Amino acid sequence: MIVSLAVLAVLLAALAWFFVAGRSGAPEPTARRRVGEEIDYSELEAAERDVQEATDEDSVRDWGPGTPKPPVA
């Protein structure tokens, strides 16, 4: 009986923490930045321009699933 009450108390505490903690300070999973942070669009555009203007051997344009690997030289 005491064990089941202890387990119930732990479950209730976990649920309370889950619902009360919120997501206000959580980082975005892919950007590794905080939700309130501004995006530096000039830096983003410069990085995209660098990728698009890169030579084929430096380009990351061809990455992705289903892309054949380049031949071994």
CHARMM-style PDB file with segment names, atoms N, HN, CA, C and O in Angstrom:
ATOM      1  N   MET     1       0.824  -1.182   0.000  1.00  0.00      PROA
ATOM      2  CA  MET     1       0.000   0.000   0.000  1.00  0.00      PROA
ATOM      3  C   MET     1       0.875   1.254   0.000  1.00  0.00      PROA
ATOM      4  O   MET     1       0.603   2.199  -0.741  1.00  0.00      PROA
ATOM      5  N   ILE     2       1.919   1.268   0.825  1.00  0.00      PROA
ATOM      6  HN  ILE     2       2.140   0.500   1.427  1.00  0.00      PROA
ATOM      7  CA  ILE     2       2.791   2.432   0.909  1.00  0.00      PROA
ATOM      8  C   ILE     2       3.582   2.589  -0.395  1.00  0.00      PROA
ATOM      9  O   ILE     2       3.813   3.705  -0.860  1.00  0.00      PROA
ATOM     10  N   VAL     3       3.989   1.460  -0.973  1.00  0.00      PROA
ATOM     11  HN  VAL     3       3.801   0.554  -0.594  1.00  0.00      PROA
ATOM     12  CA  VAL     3       4.742   1.506  -2.227  1.00  0.00      PROA
ATOM     13  C   VAL     3       3.875   2.080  -3.339  1.00  0.00      PROA
ATOM     14  O   VAL     3       4.340   2.902  -4.129  1.00  0.00      PROA
ATOM     15  N   SER     4       2.624   1.654  -3.404  1.00  0.00      PROA
ATOM     16  HN  SER     4       2.246   0.986  -2.763  1.00  0.00      PROA
ATOM     17  CA  SER     4       1.742   2.161  -4.459  1.00  0.00      PROA
ATOM     18  C   SER     4       1.461   3.659  -4.269  1.00  0.00      PROA
ATOM     19  O   SER     4       1.328   4.390  -5.250  1.00  0.00      PROA
ATOM     20  N   LEU     5       1.373   4.114  -3.025  1.00  0.00      PROA
ATOM     21  HN  LEU     5       1.481   3.520  -2.228  1.00  0.00      PROA
ATOM     22  CA  LEU     5       1.186   5.546  -2.771  1.00  0.00      PROA
ATOM     23  C   LEU     5       2.439   6.336  -3.169  1.00  0.00      PROA
ATOM     24  O   LEU     5       2.342   7.447  -3.690  1.00  0.00      PROA
ATOM     25  N   ALA     6       3.607   5.754  -2.918  1.00  0.00      PROA
ATOM     26  HN  ALA     6       3.686   4.851  -2.494  1.00  0.00      PROA
ATOM     27  CA  ALA     6       4.856   6.412  -3.291  1.00  0.00      PROA
ATOM     28  C   ALA     6       4.977   6.518  -4.816  1.00  0.00      PROA
ATOM     29  O   ALA     6       5.384   7.554  -5.342  1.00  0.00      PROA
ATOM     30  N   VAL     7       4.624   5.452  -5.507  1.00  0.00      PROA
ATOM     31  HN  VAL     7       4.293   4.611  -5.079  1.00  0.00      PROA
ATOM     32  CA  VAL     7       4.662   5.455  -6.977  1.00  0.00      PROA
ATOM     33  C   VAL     7       3.667   6.479  -7.518  1.00  0.00      PROA
ATOM     34  O   VAL     7       3.980   7.212  -8.456  1.00  0.00      PROA
ATOM     35  N   LEU     8       2.481   6.533  -6.938  1.00  0.00      PROA
ATOM     36  HN  LEU     8       2.226   5.938  -6.177  1.00  0.00      PROA
ATOM     37  CA  LEU     8       1.470   7.500  -7.352  1.00  0.00      PROA
ATOM     38  C   LEU     8       1.959   8.937  -7.112  1.00  0.00      PROA
ATOM     39  O   LEU     8       1.746   9.816  -7.947  1.00  0.00      PROA
ATOM     40  N   ALA     9       2.603   9.164  -5.989  1.00  0.00      PROA
ATOM     41  HN  ALA     9       2.775   8.450  -5.310  1.00  0.00      PROA
ATOM     42  CA  ALA     9       3.129  10.493  -5.684  1.00  0.00      PROA
ATOM     43  C   ALA     9       4.212  10.898  -6.684  1.00  0.00      PROA
ATOM     44  O   ALA     9       4.259  12.050  -7.117  1.00  0.00      PROA
ATOM     45  N   VAL    10       5.072   9.966  -7.048  1.00  0.00      PROA
ATOM     46  HN  VAL    10       5.035   9.030  -6.697  1.00  0.00      PROA
ATOM     47  CA  VAL    10       6.123  10.251  -8.020  1.00  0.00      PROA
ATOM     48  C   VAL    10       5.510  10.555  -9.383  1.00  0.00      PROA
ATOM     49  O   VAL    10       5.947  11.486 -10.060  1.00  0.00      PROA
ATOM     50  N   LEU    11       4.514   9.791  -9.790  1.00  0.00      PROA
ATOM     51  HN  LEU    11       4.159   9.035  -9.240  1.00  0.00      PROA
ATOM     52  CA  LEU    11       3.841  10.031 -11.068  1.00  0.00      PROA
ATOM     53  C   LEU    11       3.146  11.389 -11.082  1.00  0.00      PROA
ATOM     54  O   LEU    11       3.220  12.115 -12.073  1.00  0.00      PROA
ATOM     55  N   LEU    12       2.477  11.729  -9.995  1.00  0.00      PROA
ATOM     56  HN  LEU    12       2.417  11.139  -9.190  1.00  0.00      PROA
ATOM     57  CA  LEU    12       1.815  13.029  -9.917  1.00  0.00      PROA
ATOM     58  C   LEU    12       2.821  14.169  -9.937  1.00  0.00      PROA
ATOM     59  O   LEU    12       2.573  15.202 -10.558  1.00  0.00      PROA
ATOM     60  N   ALA    13       3.947  13.995  -9.268  1.00  0.00      PROA
ATOM     61  HN  ALA    13       4.148  13.156  -8.764  1.00  0.00      PROA
ATOM     62  CA  ALA    13       4.992  15.022  -9.282  1.00  0.00      PROA
ATOM     63  C   ALA    13       5.567  15.187 -10.680  1.00  0.00      PROA
ATOM     64  O   ALA    13       5.822  16.310 -11.115  1.00  0.00      PROA
ATOM     65  N   ALA    14       5.773  14.088 -11.387  1.00  0.00      PROA
ATOM     66  HN  ALA    14       5.566  13.175 -11.035  1.00  0.00      PROA
ATOM     67  CA  ALA    14       6.292  14.151 -12.757  1.00  0.00      PROA
ATOM     68  C   ALA    14       5.296  14.846 -13.677  1.00  0.00      PROA
ATOM     69  O   ALA    14       5.693  15.670 -14.502  1.00  0.00      PROA
ATOM     70  N   LEU    15       4.028  14.532 -13.552  1.00  0.00      PROA
ATOM     71  HN  LEU    15       3.706  13.862 -12.883  1.00  0.00      PROA
ATOM     72  CA  LEU    15       3.010  15.194 -14.365  1.00  0.00      PROA
ATOM     73  C   LEU    15       2.925  16.683 -14.048  1.00  0.00      PROA
ATOM     74  O   LEU    15       2.800  17.505 -14.956  1.00  0.00      PROA
ATOM     75  N   ALA    16       2.990  17.027 -12.792  1.00  0.00      PROA
ATOM     76  HN  ALA    16       3.092  16.360 -12.054  1.00  0.00      PROA
ATOM     77  CA  ALA    16       2.948  18.439 -12.393  1.00  0.00      PROA
ATOM     78  C   ALA    16       4.150  19.187 -12.962  1.00  0.00      PROA
ATOM     79  O   ALA    16       4.001  20.303 -13.460  1.00  0.00      PROA
ATOM     80  N   TRP    17       5.330  18.592 -12.895  1.00  0.00      PROA
ATOM     81  HN  TRP    17       5.450  17.685 -12.491  1.00  0.00      PROA
ATOM     82  CA  TRP    17       6.531  19.220 -13.448  1.00  0.00      PROA
ATOM     83  C   TRP    17       6.398  19.395 -14.960  1.00  0.00      PROA
ATOM     84  O   TRP    17       6.793  20.422 -15.511  1.00  0.00      PROA
ATOM     85  N   PHE    18       5.842  18.392 -15.617  1.00  0.00      PROA
ATOM     86  HN  PHE    18       5.521  17.558 -15.169  1.00  0.00      PROA
ATOM     87  CA  PHE    18       5.683  18.435 -17.066  1.00  0.00      PROA
ATOM     88  C   PHE    18       4.745  19.563 -17.484  1.00  0.00      PROA
ATOM     89  O   PHE    18       5.037  20.288 -18.435  1.00  0.00      PROA
ATOM     90  N   PHE    19       3.635  19.719 -16.791  1.00  0.00      PROA
ATOM     91  HN  PHE    19       3.397  19.131 -16.018  1.00  0.00      PROA
ATOM     92  CA  PHE    19       2.653  20.722 -17.180  1.00  0.00      PROA
ATOM     93  C   PHE    19       2.988  22.122 -16.671  1.00  0.00      PROA
ATOM     94  O   PHE    19       2.651  23.104 -17.333  1.00  0.00      PROA
ATOM     95  N   VAL    20       3.632  22.239 -15.533  1.00  0.00      PROA
ATOM     96  HN  VAL    20       3.906  21.442 -14.996  1.00  0.00      PROA
ATOM     97  CA  VAL    20       3.913  23.545 -14.956  1.00  0.00      PROA
ATOM     98  C   VAL    20       5.188  24.158 -15.542  1.00  0.00      PROA
ATOM     99  O   VAL    20       5.283  25.380 -15.663  1.00  0.00      PROA
ATOM    100  N   ALA    21       6.159  23.334 -15.902  1.00  0.00      PROA
ATOM    101  HN  ALA    21       6.082  22.342 -15.804  1.00  0.00      PROA
ATOM    102  CA  ALA    21       7.443  23.847 -16.372  1.00  0.00      PROA
ATOM    103  C   ALA    21       7.298  24.668 -17.646  1.00  0.00      PROA
ATOM    104  O   ALA    21       7.994  25.670 -17.807  1.00  0.00      PROA
ATOM    105  N   GLY    22       6.429  24.277 -18.540  1.00  0.00      PROA
ATOM    106  HN  GLY    22       5.863  23.463 -18.410  1.00  0.00      PROA
ATOM    107  CA  GLY    22       6.219  25.025 -19.771  1.00  0.00      PROA
ATOM    108  C   GLY    22       7.363  24.875 -20.749  1.00  0.00      PROA
ATOM    109  O   GLY    22       8.298  24.106 -20.527  1.00  0.00      PROA
ATOM    110  N   ARG    23       7.271  25.636 -21.854  1.00  0.00      PROA
ATOM    111  HN  ARG    23       6.511  26.260 -22.035  1.00  0.00      PROA
ATOM    112  CA  ARG    23       8.288  25.549 -22.900  1.00  0.00      PROA
ATOM    113  C   ARG    23       8.884  26.913 -23.194  1.00  0.00      PROA
ATOM    114  O   ARG    23       9.470  27.106 -24.259  1.00  0.00      PROA
ATOM    115  N   SER    24       8.753  27.850 -22.292  1.00  0.00      PROA
ATOM    116  HN  SER    24       8.277  27.693 -21.427  1.00  0.00      PROA
ATOM    117  CA  SER    24       9.216  29.206 -22.575  1.00  0.00      PROA
ATOM    118  C   SER    24      10.727  29.293 -22.767  1.00  0.00      PROA
ATOM    119  O   SER    24      11.190  30.112 -23.560  1.00  0.00      PROA
ATOM    120  N   GLY    25      11.494  28.487 -22.076  1.00  0.00      PROA
ATOM    121  HN  GLY    25      11.117  27.821 -21.432  1.00  0.00      PROA
ATOM    122  CA  GLY    25      12.942  28.563 -22.197  1.00  0.00      PROA
ATOM    123  C   GLY    25      13.552  27.432 -22.995  1.00  0.00      PROA
ATOM    124  O   GLY    25      14.774  27.282 -23.022  1.00  0.00      PROA
ATOM    125  N   ALA    26      12.730  26.642 -23.638  1.00  0.00      PROA
ATOM    126  HN  ALA    26      11.738  26.764 -23.616  1.00  0.00      PROA
ATOM    127  CA  ALA    26      13.243  25.479 -24.361  1.00  0.00      PROA
ATOM    128  C   ALA    26      13.891  25.905 -25.674  1.00  0.00      PROA
ATOM    129  O   ALA    26      13.351  26.756 -26.380  1.00  0.00      PROA
ATOM    130  N   PRO    27      15.047  25.321 -26.010  1.00  0.00      PROA
ATOM    131  CA  PRO    27      15.661  25.641 -27.290  1.00  0.00      PROA
ATOM    132  C   PRO    27      14.905  24.973 -28.431  1.00  0.00      PROA
ATOM    133  O   PRO    27      14.279  23.929 -28.245  1.00  0.00      PROA
ATOM    134  N   GLU    28      14.966  25.573 -29.598  1.00  0.00      PROA
ATOM    135  HN  GLU    28      15.474  26.420 -29.749  1.00  0.00      PROA
ATOM    136  CA  GLU    28      14.368  24.930 -30.753  1.00  0.00      PROA
ATOM    137  C   GLU    28      15.274  23.771 -31.145  1.00  0.00      PROA
ATOM    138  O   GLU    28      16.496  23.921 -31.148  1.00  0.00      PROA
ATOM    139  N   PRO    29      14.699  22.618 -31.477  1.00  0.00      PROA
ATOM    140  CA  PRO    29      15.521  21.419 -31.645  1.00  0.00      PROA
ATOM    141  C   PRO    29      16.567  21.487 -32.756  1.00  0.00      PROA
ATOM    142  O   PRO    29      17.645  20.911 -32.605  1.00  0.00      PROA
ATOM    143  N   THR    30      16.288  22.165 -33.857  1.00  0.00      PROA
ATOM    144  HN  THR    30      15.412  22.632 -33.979  1.00  0.00      PROA
ATOM    145  CA  THR    30      17.265  22.151 -34.935  1.00  0.00      PROA
ATOM    146  C   THR    30      18.136  23.386 -34.980  1.00  0.00      PROA
ATOM    147  O   THR    30      19.262  23.325 -35.474  1.00  0.00      PROA
ATOM    148  N   ALA    31      17.644  24.506 -34.478  1.00  0.00      PROA
ATOM    149  HN  ALA    31      16.729  24.555 -34.076  1.00  0.00      PROA
ATOM    150  CA  ALA    31      18.385  25.752 -34.607  1.00  0.00      PROA
ATOM    151  C   ALA    31      19.321  25.990 -33.429  1.00  0.00      PROA
ATOM    152  O   ALA    31      20.216  26.831 -33.519  1.00  0.00      PROA
ATOM    153  N   ARG    32      19.140  25.292 -32.362  1.00  0.00      PROA
ATOM    154  HN  ARG    32      18.414  24.609 -32.289  1.00  0.00      PROA
ATOM    155  CA  ARG    32      19.926  25.483 -31.140  1.00  0.00      PROA
ATOM    156  C   ARG    32      19.949  26.944 -30.706  1.00  0.00      PROA
ATOM    157  O   ARG    32      20.987  27.484 -30.324  1.00  0.00      PROA
ATOM    158  N   ARG    33      18.796  27.555 -30.773  1.00  0.00      PROA
ATOM    159  HN  ARG    33      17.953  27.116 -31.083  1.00  0.00      PROA
ATOM    160  CA  ARG    33      18.650  28.918 -30.315  1.00  0.00      PROA
ATOM    161  C   ARG    33      17.400  29.011 -29.463  1.00  0.00      PROA
ATOM    162  O   ARG    33      16.523  28.150 -29.531  1.00  0.00      PROA
ATOM    163  N   ARG    34      17.327  30.042 -28.676  1.00  0.00      PROA
ATOM    164  HN  ARG    34      18.040  30.741 -28.621  1.00  0.00      PROA
ATOM    165  CA  ARG    34      16.170  30.223 -27.811  1.00  0.00      PROA
ATOM    166  C   ARG    34      14.998  30.758 -28.618  1.00  0.00      PROA
ATOM    167  O   ARG    34      15.189  31.382 -29.662  1.00  0.00      PROA
ATOM    168  N   VAL    35      13.798  30.515 -28.138  1.00  0.00      PROA
ATOM    169  HN  VAL    35      13.643  30.009 -27.290  1.00  0.00      PROA
ATOM    170  CA  VAL    35      12.598  30.880 -28.862  1.00  0.00      PROA
ATOM    171  C   VAL    35      12.524  32.384 -29.108  1.00  0.00      PROA
ATOM    172  O   VAL    35      12.090  32.805 -30.180  1.00  0.00      PROA
ATOM    173  N   GLY    36      12.933  33.194 -28.152  1.00  0.00      PROA
ATOM    174  HN  GLY    36      13.286  32.852 -27.281  1.00  0.00      PROA
ATOM    175  CA  GLY    36      12.812  34.636 -28.284  1.00  0.00      PROA
ATOM    176  C   GLY    36      13.929  35.304 -29.079  1.00  0.00      PROA
ATOM    177  O   GLY    36      13.843  36.501 -29.354  1.00  0.00      PROA
ATOM    178  N   GLU    37      14.970  34.570 -29.454  1.00  0.00      PROA
ATOM    179  HN  GLU    37      15.040  33.598 -29.230  1.00  0.00      PROA
ATOM    180  CA  GLU    37      16.107  35.165 -30.150  1.00  0.00      PROA
ATOM    181  C   GLU    37      15.734  35.552 -31.578  1.00  0.00      PROA
ATOM    182  O   GLU    37      14.959  34.867 -32.245  1.00  0.00      PROA
ATOM    183  N   GLU    38      16.298  36.651 -32.022  1.00  0.00      PROA
ATOM    184  HN  GLU    38      16.928  37.208 -31.481  1.00  0.00      PROA
ATOM    185  CA  GLU    38      16.074  37.101 -33.385  1.00  0.00      PROA
ATOM    186  C   GLU    38      16.958  36.308 -34.346  1.00  0.00      PROA
ATOM    187  O   GLU    38      18.040  35.855 -33.974  1.00  0.00      PROA
ATOM    188  N   ILE    39      16.494  36.147 -35.570  1.00  0.00      PROA
ATOM    189  HN  ILE    39      15.615  36.515 -35.872  1.00  0.00      PROA
ATOM    190  CA  ILE    39      17.273  35.482 -36.608  1.00  0.00      PROA
ATOM    191  C   ILE    39      18.049  36.555 -37.360  1.00  0.00      PROA
ATOM    192  O   ILE    39      17.477  37.568 -37.765  1.00  0.00      PROA
ATOM    193  N   ASP    40      19.339  36.341 -37.549  1.00  0.00      PROA
ATOM    194  HN  ASP    40      19.804  35.518 -37.220  1.00  0.00      PROA
ATOM    195  CA  ASP    40      20.171  37.269 -38.310  1.00  0.00      PROA
ATOM    196  C   ASP    40      20.018  36.913 -39.786  1.00  0.00      PROA
ATOM    197  O   ASP    40      20.744  36.073 -40.319  1.00  0.00      PROA
ATOM    198  N   TYR    41      19.060  37.567 -40.430  1.00  0.00      PROA
ATOM    199  HN  TYR    41      18.470  38.249 -39.998  1.00  0.00      PROA
ATOM    200  CA  TYR    41      18.747  37.212 -41.817  1.00  0.00      PROA
ATOM    201  C   TYR    41      19.881  37.557 -42.779  1.00  0.00      PROA
ATOM    202  O   TYR    41      20.048  36.878 -43.792  1.00  0.00      PROA
ATOM    203  N   SER    42      20.653  38.584 -42.488  1.00  0.00      PROA
ATOM    204  HN  SER    42      20.517  39.135 -41.665  1.00  0.00      PROA
ATOM    205  CA  SER    42      21.766  38.913 -43.386  1.00  0.00      PROA
ATOM    206  C   SER    42      22.821  37.805 -43.359  1.00  0.00      PROA
ATOM    207  O   SER    42      23.386  37.459 -44.397  1.00  0.00      PROA
ATOM    208  N   GLU    43      23.085  37.250 -42.175  1.00  0.00      PROA
ATOM    209  HN  GLU    43      22.626  37.531 -41.333  1.00  0.00      PROA
ATOM    210  CA  GLU    43      24.036  36.145 -42.073  1.00  0.00      PROA
ATOM    211  C   GLU    43      23.485  34.890 -42.748  1.00  0.00      PROA
ATOM    212  O   GLU    43      24.224  34.154 -43.401  1.00  0.00      PROA
ATOM    213  N   LEU    44      22.194  34.653 -42.587  1.00  0.00      PROA
ATOM    214  HN  LEU    44      21.594  35.251 -42.055  1.00  0.00      PROA
ATOM    215  CA  LEU    44      21.557  33.491 -43.211  1.00  0.00      PROA
ATOM    216  C   LEU    44      21.608  33.602 -44.731  1.00  0.00      PROA
ATOM    217  O   LEU    44      21.930  32.631 -45.416  1.00  0.00      PROA
ATOM    218  N   GLU    45      21.294  34.776 -45.256  1.00  0.00      PROA
ATOM    219  HN  GLU    45      21.032  35.565 -44.699  1.00  0.00      PROA
ATOM    220  CA  GLU    45      21.336  34.973 -46.706  1.00  0.00      PROA
ATOM    221  C   GLU    45      22.755  34.839 -47.251  1.00  0.00      PROA
ATOM    222  O   GLU    45      22.954  34.293 -48.336  1.00  0.00      PROA
ATOM    223  N   ALA    46      23.740  35.335 -46.505  1.00  0.00      PROA
ATOM    224  HN  ALA    46      23.578  35.779 -45.624  1.00  0.00      PROA
ATOM    225  CA  ALA    46      25.134  35.208 -46.942  1.00  0.00      PROA
ATOM    226  C   ALA    46      25.552  33.740 -46.989  1.00  0.00      PROA
ATOM    227  O   ALA    46      26.243  33.323 -47.918  1.00  0.00      PROA
ATOM    228  N   ALA    47      25.143  32.965 -46.006  1.00  0.00      PROA
ATOM    229  HN  ALA    47      24.581  33.304 -45.252  1.00  0.00      PROA
ATOM    230  CA  ALA    47      25.481  31.534 -45.989  1.00  0.00      PROA
ATOM    231  C   ALA    47      24.805  30.805 -47.140  1.00  0.00      PROA
ATOM    232  O   ALA    47      25.419  29.945 -47.771  1.00  0.00      PROA
ATOM    233  N   GLU    48      23.552  31.137 -47.420  1.00  0.00      PROA
ATOM    234  HN  GLU    48      23.054  31.836 -46.907  1.00  0.00      PROA
ATOM    235  CA  GLU    48      22.856  30.499 -48.534  1.00  0.00      PROA
ATOM    236  C   GLU    48      23.503  30.876 -49.865  1.00  0.00      PROA
ATOM    237  O   GLU    48      23.627  30.037 -50.758  1.00  0.00      PROA
ATOM    238  N   ARG    49      23.913  32.133 -49.996  1.00  0.00      PROA
ATOM    239  HN  ARG    49      23.813  32.815 -49.271  1.00  0.00      PROA
ATOM    240  CA  ARG    49      24.573  32.590 -51.216  1.00  0.00      PROA
ATOM    241  C   ARG    49      25.910  31.864 -51.396  1.00  0.00      PROA
ATOM    242  O   ARG    49      26.262  31.487 -52.514  1.00  0.00      PROA
ATOM    243  N   ASP    50      26.656  31.665 -50.305  1.00  0.00      PROA
ATOM    244  HN  ASP    50      26.370  31.971 -49.397  1.00  0.00      PROA
ATOM    245  CA  ASP    50      27.928  30.943 -50.383  1.00  0.00      PROA
ATOM    246  C   ASP    50      27.727  29.521 -50.881  1.00  0.00      PROA
ATOM    247  O   ASP    50      28.520  29.019 -51.678  1.00  0.00      PROA
ATOM    248  N   VAL    51      26.670  28.875 -50.414  1.00  0.00      PROA
ATOM    249  HN  VAL    51      26.026  29.283 -49.767  1.00  0.00      PROA
ATOM    250  CA  VAL    51      26.403  27.496 -50.834  1.00  0.00      PROA
ATOM    251  C   VAL    51      25.993  27.459 -52.299  1.00  0.00      PROA
ATOM    252  O   VAL    51      26.442  26.590 -53.047  1.00  0.00      PROA
ATOM    253  N   GLN    52      25.150  28.389 -52.715  1.00  0.00      PROA
ATOM    254  HN  GLN    52      24.785  29.095 -52.108  1.00  0.00      PROA
ATOM    255  CA  GLN    52      24.673  28.381 -54.100  1.00  0.00      PROA
ATOM    256  C   GLN    52      25.773  28.752 -55.091  1.00  0.00      PROA
ATOM    257  O   GLN    52      25.772  28.261 -56.220  1.00  0.00      PROA
ATOM    258  N   GLU    53      26.709  29.608 -54.690  1.00  0.00      PROA
ATOM    259  HN  GLU    53      26.710  30.006 -53.773  1.00  0.00      PROA
ATOM    260  CA  GLU    53      27.757  30.050 -55.588  1.00  0.00      PROA
ATOM    261  C   GLU    53      29.011  29.176 -55.524  1.00  0.00      PROA
ATOM    262  O   GLU    53      29.971  29.438 -56.248  1.00  0.00      PROA
ATOM    263  N   ALA    54      29.025  28.170 -54.698  1.00  0.00      PROA
ATOM    264  HN  ALA    54      28.245  27.956 -54.110  1.00  0.00      PROA
ATOM    265  CA  ALA    54      30.203  27.308 -54.550  1.00  0.00      PROA
ATOM    266  C   ALA    54      30.398  26.460 -55.793  1.00  0.00      PROA
ATOM    267  O   ALA    54      29.442  26.145 -56.502  1.00  0.00      PROA
ATOM    268  N   THR    55      31.645  26.095 -56.049  1.00  0.00      PROA
ATOM    269  HN  THR    55      32.422  26.350 -55.472  1.00  0.00      PROA
ATOM    270  CA  THR    55      31.923  25.187 -57.162  1.00  0.00      PROA
ATOM    271  C   THR    55      31.343  23.823 -56.832  1.00  0.00      PROA
ATOM    272  O   THR    55      31.013  23.542 -55.680  1.00  0.00      PROA
ATOM    273  N   ASP    56      31.223  22.985 -57.837  1.00  0.00      PROA
ATOM    274  HN  ASP    56      31.491  23.214 -58.773  1.00  0.00      PROA
ATOM    275  CA  ASP    56      30.587  21.689 -57.627  1.00  0.00      PROA
ATOM    276  C   ASP    56      31.283  20.859 -56.563  1.00  0.00      PROA
ATOM    277  O   ASP    56      30.618  20.180 -55.780  1.00  0.00      PROA
ATOM    278  N   GLU    57      32.613  20.901 -56.520  1.00  0.00      PROA
ATOM    279  HN  GLU    57      33.153  21.452 -57.155  1.00  0.00      PROA
ATOM    280  CA  GLU    57      33.311  20.073 -55.535  1.00  0.00      PROA
ATOM    281  C   GLU    57      33.167  20.618 -54.116  1.00  0.00      PROA
ATOM    282  O   GLU    57      33.330  19.875 -53.149  1.00  0.00      PROA
ATOM    283  N   ASP    58      32.862  21.911 -53.984  1.00  0.00      PROA
ATOM    284  HN  ASP    58      32.729  22.515 -54.769  1.00  0.00      PROA
ATOM    285  CA  ASP    58      32.662  22.502 -52.657  1.00  0.00      PROA
ATOM    286  C   ASP    58      31.187  22.587 -52.288  1.00  0.00      PROA
ATOM    287  O   ASP    58      30.849  22.922 -51.153  1.00  0.00      PROA
ATOM    288  N   SER    59      30.324  22.292 -53.225  1.00  0.00      PROA
ATOM    289  HN  SER    59      30.600  22.020 -54.147  1.00  0.00      PROA
ATOM    290  CA  SER    59      28.894  22.501 -53.021  1.00  0.00      PROA
ATOM    291  C   SER    59      28.283  21.424 -52.141  1.00  0.00      PROA
ATOM    292  O   SER    59      28.689  20.262 -52.172  1.00  0.00      PROA
ATOM    293  N   VAL    60      27.312  21.830 -51.367  1.00  0.00      PROA
ATOM    294  HN  VAL    60      26.982  22.774 -51.342  1.00  0.00      PROA
ATOM    295  CA  VAL    60      26.550  20.866 -50.575  1.00  0.00      PROA
ATOM    296  C   VAL    60      25.178  20.674 -51.194  1.00  0.00      PROA
ATOM    297  O   VAL    60      24.304  20.044 -50.599  1.00  0.00      PROA
ATOM    298  N   ARG    61      24.992  21.218 -52.387  1.00  0.00      PROA
ATOM    299  HN  ARG    61      25.702  21.730 -52.869  1.00  0.00      PROA
ATOM    300  CA  ARG    61      23.719  21.122 -53.080  1.00  0.00      PROA
ATOM    301  C   ARG    61      23.330  19.675 -53.372  1.00  0.00      PROA
ATOM    302  O   ARG    61      22.146  19.341 -53.415  1.00  0.00      PROA
ATOM    303  N   ASP    62      24.314  18.835 -53.569  1.00  0.00      PROA
ATOM    304  HN  ASP    62      25.276  19.107 -53.534  1.00  0.00      PROA
ATOM    305  CA  ASP    62      24.051  17.464 -53.994  1.00  0.00      PROA
ATOM    306  C   ASP    62      23.919  16.481 -52.838  1.00  0.00      PROA
ATOM    307  O   ASP    62      23.845  15.273 -53.063  1.00  0.00      PROA
ATOM    308  N   TRP    63      23.889  16.973 -51.618  1.00  0.00      PROA
ATOM    309  HN  TRP    63      23.949  17.955 -51.435  1.00  0.00      PROA
ATOM    310  CA  TRP    63      23.762  16.082 -50.481  1.00  0.00      PROA
ATOM    311  C   TRP    63      22.308  15.684 -50.309  1.00  0.00      PROA
ATOM    312  O   TRP    63      21.392  16.435 -50.643  1.00  0.00      PROA
ATOM    313  N   GLY    64      22.122  14.493 -49.784  1.00  0.00      PROA
ATOM    314  HN  GLY    64      22.866  13.883 -49.513  1.00  0.00      PROA
ATOM    315  CA  GLY    64      20.768  14.087 -49.446  1.00  0.00      PROA
ATOM    316  C   GLY    64      20.557  12.629 -49.746  1.00  0.00      PROA
ATOM    317  O   GLY    64      21.392  11.985 -50.380  1.00  0.00      PROA
ATOM    318  N   PRO    65      19.432  12.106 -49.286  1.00  0.00      PROA
ATOM    319  CA  PRO    65      19.136  10.702 -49.509  1.00  0.00      PROA
ATOM    320  C   PRO    65      18.911  10.430 -51.005  1.00  0.00      PROA
ATOM    321  O   PRO    65      18.290  11.226 -51.709  1.00  0.00      PROA
ATOM    322  N   GLY    66      19.414   9.321 -51.455  1.00  0.00      PROA
ATOM    323  HN  GLY    66      19.918   8.674 -50.883  1.00  0.00      PROA
ATOM    324  CA  GLY    66      19.232   8.923 -52.846  1.00  0.00      PROA
ATOM    325  C   GLY    66      20.261   9.519 -53.787  1.00  0.00      PROA
ATOM    326  O   GLY    66      20.233   9.228 -54.982  1.00  0.00      PROA
ATOM    327  N   THR    67      21.162  10.337 -53.289  1.00  0.00      PROA
ATOM    328  HN  THR    67      21.185  10.574 -52.317  1.00  0.00      PROA
ATOM    329  CA  THR    67      22.181  10.936 -54.119  1.00  0.00      PROA
ATOM    330  C   THR    67      23.339   9.949 -54.238  1.00  0.00      PROA
ATOM    331  O   THR    67      23.848   9.473 -53.224  1.00  0.00      PROA
ATOM    332  N   PRO    68      23.761   9.637 -55.460  1.00  0.00      PROA
ATOM    333  CA  PRO    68      24.870   8.698 -55.592  1.00  0.00      PROA
ATOM    334  C   PRO    68      26.167   9.320 -55.084  1.00  0.00      PROA
ATOM    335  O   PRO    68      26.383  10.528 -55.182  1.00  0.00      PROA
ATOM    336  N   LYS    69      27.011   8.467 -54.546  1.00  0.00      PROA
ATOM    337  HN  LYS    69      26.835   7.486 -54.466  1.00  0.00      PROA
ATOM    338  CA  LYS    69      28.305   8.938 -54.065  1.00  0.00      PROA
ATOM    339  C   LYS    69      29.222   9.200 -55.257  1.00  0.00      PROA
ATOM    340  O   LYS    69      29.147   8.499 -56.266  1.00  0.00      PROA
ATOM    341  N   PRO    70      30.088  10.208 -55.144  1.00  0.00      PROA
ATOM    342  CA  PRO    70      31.011  10.472 -56.258  1.00  0.00      PROA
ATOM    343  C   PRO    70      32.002   9.325 -56.403  1.00  0.00      PROA
ATOM    344  O   PRO    70      32.339   8.660 -55.424  1.00  0.00      PROA
ATOM    345  N   PRO    71      32.470   9.094 -57.634  1.00  0.00      PROA
ATOM    346  CA  PRO    71      33.425   7.996 -57.835  1.00  0.00      PROA
ATOM    347  C   PRO    71      34.745   8.265 -57.099  1.00  0.00      PROA
ATOM    348  O   PRO    71      35.171   9.410 -56.956  1.00  0.00      PROA
ATOM    349  N   VAL    72      35.359   7.213 -56.652  1.00  0.00      PROA
ATOM    350  HN  VAL    72      35.012   6.282 -56.769  1.00  0.00      PROA
ATOM    351  CA  VAL    72      36.635   7.321 -55.950  1.00  0.00      PROA
ATOM    352  C   VAL    72      37.711   7.601 -56.997  1.00  0.00      PROA
ATOM    353  O   VAL    72      37.845   6.860 -57.971  1.00  0.00      PROA
ATOM    354  N   ALA    73      38.467   8.659 -56.795  1.00  0.00      PROA
ATOM    355  HN  ALA    73      38.359   9.261 -56.003  1.00  0.00      PROA
ATOM    356  CA  ALA    73      39.491   9.030 -57.790  1.00  0.00      PROA
ATOM    357  C   ALA    73      40.797   8.353 -57.507  1.00  0.00      PROA
ATOM    358  OT1 ALA    73      41.766   8.549 -58.241  1.00  0.00      PROA
TER     359      ALA     73
END
